[in-house]
Amino acid sequence: MGIIGFIIVGLIAGFVARAVVPGKDDLGVIGTIILGIVGSFVGGFLGSLIQDGPADLTASGIIGSIIGAIIALLVWRKVGGRSRV
């Protein structure tokens, strides 16, 4: 997958993850793309763990990217998100 493909899949996966997970996120378009790209690698890693192959850090398809982006967003909120006062 080329860089344009990563950006498009990242945007779609990040947007869907932000829509599915309730709450307010202060992410712009670039943050949403990065969330989706990180989610693609998280989804690919989890997919390789579920299958019988080695645990590789690889990109996944759109469904794996969305699942990975949801997980990454939840982890970001729990660990690295801004403090909510």
Secondary structure, DSSP 4 states (H G I P E B T S, - for coil): --HHHHHHHHHHHHHHHHHHS-S-----HHHHHHHHHHHHHHHHHHHHHHSSS--------HHHHHHHHHHHHHHIIIIISPP--
